[in-house]
Amino acid sequence: MAKIEDKNNGSNKVAVITGASSGIGSALAIEFAKNNYNIAICARRIGRLMSLGREINETYNVDVFVSQSDISSKQSCENFINKTIEHYGKIDVLVNNAGISQRALFNDLDLEDFQKIIDTNYWGTVYCTKFALPYLLKSKGSVVAISSISGFSPLPGRTGYCSSKYAIHGFLESLRIENLKTGLHVMIVAPGFTASEIREKAVVAGGKEQGTSPRDEAKMMTPERVAEKVLRGIRIRKRTIIMTPMGIAAVWLTRLLPELMDRIIYYHLKKEDNENYKLLK
Ligand code: NDP
């Protein structure tokens, strides 16, 4: 755990972001800092977090609290939130962003690897939300999940990933109703394809990382654009953000024409198959 520097800029608001060592999480940390939030960030790669923390601290007049945490561990999430409270005394926004993806057919995937995806994406979200909730209720703050279109539409080769995102939706949609009268804001965000390390780090059969991206990352949304939309969503207390026209079409077609959508998804994703998973012709 490390505090970069308390610049004490007078801003009261505190945002907690999991998985800030790359991609959308790093962009969120910068976007919150730009908007004068003090931030608490975590991930496993502490070196990356420290340099992001220093960069933010030098550029923006905010305080950064950095923690090396593995969000698949309940204890690690509890420590992270407790240390954040010791440091700031409050939490206004929790963004459950950390996640890992998958590129393997269920038949080829070890259950331990399936479990790792659920532990990180789903349980990490449940743990951090549980420990932060008393403070979010006090501040009438926001709990946010960076979910995915895969939380609305199924995808082959991602049984564990889709399960984790669907489960996050069930959890947060229910939490929202429980808190209809408490002032808690609950927001689910589904970015479209966004340039990041998510595909490179995706778990393949045998438990290794995919190592490369099978898609053209340069043609995707930028993490900075995602972060801007998330901050706007928090400001106007949106319920759900589904990004990109393709994402919106996928969500609605899955609801309205599920059988047609099965085929569209199959043939679209077939283009992505490689040595890690193959769909039949
Ligand atoms: P990245 O791989 O770039 O970032 C993932 C982040 O999660 C990293 O900071 C990583 O840090 C952290 N993380 C992973 N496992 C753990 C863990 N056990 N404990 C703590 N931190 C962890 O991917 P993205 O930025 O793309 O992903 C962010 C979120 O956005 C994910 O939830 C993903 O599902 C979602 N998303 C991404 C899309 C995309 O196309 N990029 C599309 C839709 C949704 P470290 O390895 O240092 O621990």
Residues whose N, C-alpha, C, O or C-beta is under 5 A from the ligand:
A	BS01	NDP	G19 A20 S21 S22 G23 I24 G25 C42 A43 R44 R45 S69 D70 I71 S72 N97 A98 G99 I100 T120 I146 S147 S148 P191 G192 F193 T194 A195 S196 E197 I198 K201
